[in-house]
């Protein structure tokens, strides 16, 4: 019997891994939507194809992005809550880890009634890149928020419940989007650009924390997660960001997992309690929206 139980556990773990990978493969077949169908501002003349490598863990890692896009994961009509999340993978602004910080997360959210849109953005620190974080990358996430808001009726979404969730470098981008937003340009020829880029909430997973963040009472509510064994600017910086948000009068929730480092995302190798962070996010989102509904 002692030898059978570990064998059963290995089999069950294998089934779980297979299910995650199958979900990822199915996700990669979904149709991406270009943020700018006629070409992204700042990418003129850049027509080379994206490159994809497969990591040792089986992740699809994308680089050389010149045509930013979102890939939608829409819940069933019966299951939809009306909330939506722009999911922003990380990769040091050099590449994008699309599976454990993107597609898998989006599929889970969709299965639980929250529409998710995986953002593929341009990369400021890739070799020979001419892009910048606060110029092109920020423009990409702002455009993603506006685009989803513009199609809220079609996708059965509440335009006031569209938030952002970012991982590592993607977390830095989500934090920037939550402090550098605008109401839209009412005079813009493009109707999408007339809409607000303000996210309703922000979920930051082991993020790079932008310097000089200006926090006010209007800063979106925040859900913050990291591991205590991450590098000091994150493991210590995220609790400091939590305190700064509270001092500014912003609702925030913080989780720091003991014995956990960087980049856990949604991996098949995650174990409790860190494997439960997505459920905690969903609980936070549900409770927050319940409070907002009650006034």
N, C-alpha and C positions, 0 to 999 in steps of 0.2 A: 504493500500500500504506500509506504513512503516514497517509492520510486515512481508510482503511477501519478500522484498528485502533481509533482513538478512537470511531468510529461503533459498532463491535461492543461496546466497553466501555459506551457509553451504553445500548445495547439491553439488555445483560445487567443493568446497574444498574436499568433500568426494569422488567425482569422480576422482579428481587429486590424492588423497592418494591411492585409489584403483589401479589407473594406475601405480603409482610408485611401489606399492607392487607387482603387477602382473609382472612388468618388473624385479623386484628383484628375484621373484621365478623362472621366466624363465631363468634368468642369472645363478642361482645356478645349473641349469641342464646342463650347458655347460661343456665341458670336460676340466679338468685341465691338464696341461702338466708339468711333473716333471722336475725340473731344472737339476737334476742328476738322470737319470733313474736307475742307479745301486747303488744309495744311496749317500747322501750328505756328503762330507768330514767333519768330526767332529761329525757326527750323528751315527757312527757305534754302533750297538747294541741297538739303540733306536727305538723300533718298536711299541710302544703304539699308540693307535688311537688318532686322534684329538678329542677335546671336543668342543661342540657348545652349547651356551646358547642363549636364546632369551631375549633381553632387554625389558624394559617397552615400548619403542618406536617401538618395533617389529624388531629391528636389529638382524642379526645373528652375534654373537660375538664368535670368534674362539680362542682356546688356545691349548697348547700341540702340537705345530707344530714341526715335525721332518723330514718331507719330503717336502721341499719348492717347490713351483710350481707357474706357471702363468696360468691364465684363459684368453683366447683370446676373444676379441670382435672386429670382423673385419667388416668394412663397405662394402657395396655392391661395385662391380667393377665400376659401373657407378658413385658412390658417393665418391670414395676414393681419398684423397688428396696425399697419399703417406707418410704422417707423422704418427708417432706412439708415444705413451706415455706408460711408465710403471707406473701404478697407485699403490701407496703404502699406504695402510690404516694405521691408528694410533691405539693406545691403550696402551701407556705407556711402550712399550716393554714387556708387561705382557700378552696382548691379542690383537686381531685384530677385529676392527669394519668393517665388510666386506661389508655392504650395503651402508650406506650414505657416506662412505669414500672409496668405492671400486666399487661394481657392478653398482650402479646407475650412478656414474660418468662415468664409462667405457661405459655404454650403451648410454649415452648422447653424448659422444665423437664419438662413432661409428656411431650414427645416423647423425652426422654432418661431416662425412668423415674422421675422425681421428681414426686410429686403436688404441685400448687400450688393455692393458694386466694387469690384477689385480694380484699383487704379494702377495703370502702367504709366509711369511718368518719366520725363527726361532726366538725365543723370549728370549732375554738375561736376563730379569728381572722377568721371571716367577718363581714360587716357585721351588727351588732345581735345577734351570737351570744351565747347565755347559757352555752355550753359552755366547758369548760376542758380543757387538754392532759392534766394529771395526774388529772383527774376523769373526764370522759366519754371522751376519746380513748383514754386508757390502759385504761379499762374495756372499750372496744370490742375492742382487740387481745387483751386477756386473755381475753375471752369467746370470741373467734375460736379461740384456742389450745385452750381447754377444749372448745369445740364439736367441733373436728376430732378431738381426743383421744377424745371420747365416741363418735365414729363410726368409730374406727380399724378395728375388725373388719369393718364393712360396706364400708369403702373399701380394705381390704387394706393397712393401714398399721401400722407399729410405733409404738405410743403414746409410746415413749421416743426417737423420731427425728423429732420435729416441731419445726422451727425457724422463725425469722423472717428476712425480708429486706426492708429498708426503704430508700427513696430520699429524700434531702433531708429534708423535714419528716417523711416516713414513716420515714426512718432514725433521726431523733430518737425517734420513737415506738417503733421496734424496740429501740433502746438502752434506753429506759425499761422496756420489757417484760422486758429481760434483766437488770435490776437491781432491779426492783420486782415481784416475783412472789410467789405464795403456794402452799401445798400444797392449797388448796381448803377449803371449809367442810363438814366431815363431817355437820353437822346441817342443812344446807340442804334445803329442800323440793324444789328443782330439782336433779335428779341431775347436771346439767352443772356446777353450781356446786360440787359436791363434788370436782371434779377439779383437778389442779395446773395452774397457769398458767405454769409455768416452761418456756421454750423450750430445746430441746436444743442449739441453736447460734444465732448471730446473724450476718447478713451486712449490713453497713452501707455503703451507697453514697452518697458525698458527703453525709453526714448533718449535720443540726444536732446539735451535741453537748450533751447536757443538763449543766447546772451541778451540781456537787456529787455526781457519781456515786460510789456506794460500791461498790468492786470487791473481791471476795474470790475465794478459790480455787474457790468454787461458781459464780462468774459463767460463763455459757455461753461456749464457744470462739467466737472472732470472726474473720470474714473482712472486711477493711476495704479500701475502694477510693475513690480520689478523683483529681482532676486537679490538677497543680501550679499551674494558673492560676485555680483556684477562689479564692474570697475567703479571707483569711488565717485566719479562725476554723476553716475546714475544711481548707485545704491545709496549714496548720501544726498545727491542732488534732488532726487525725486521727493523724498520726505521734505526737503527744504521748499520745493515747489508747492507741495501740499500746504505747508504753513503759510506761504506767501498768498496762495489762493484764499485761504481762510481769512487772512488779514484784510484781503480786498473785498471780503463779503461774498465769495463765490462758493457754492456747494461743491464738495469734493469728497471722494472716498479713496483711501490708500491701502494697498496690500503689498507687503514685502515678505517674500517667501524665504524661509530659512533654508540654507544648504543649496540654493539655486543660483545659477549664474545667468549668463546672457543668452538670448536667442531661443528660448524654449517654445514660443509660439504655440502651434497645435501639432505637436509631434506624436507619433505612435508610441515613442519611448517615454513620454511624460507619465508620471505617477502622481497619485494624490499626495499632498493637497494641490500642487500647482496645476494638475490636469483639470481642476475644477474652476479655473479662472473665468472661462467663458460663461458658465452658469452664474457665477457671481456677477458678471457684467449684466447678464440678462435680468437678474434679480434687481440689481441697482437701477437699470433702465425702467423696469416695470414699476418699482417703488417711486422713483423720481417722477415719472409721468402721472402716477396716481396722485401724488402730492400736488402736482401742477393742475390736474383736473379739479381738485378740490379747492383750488384757489389759494 
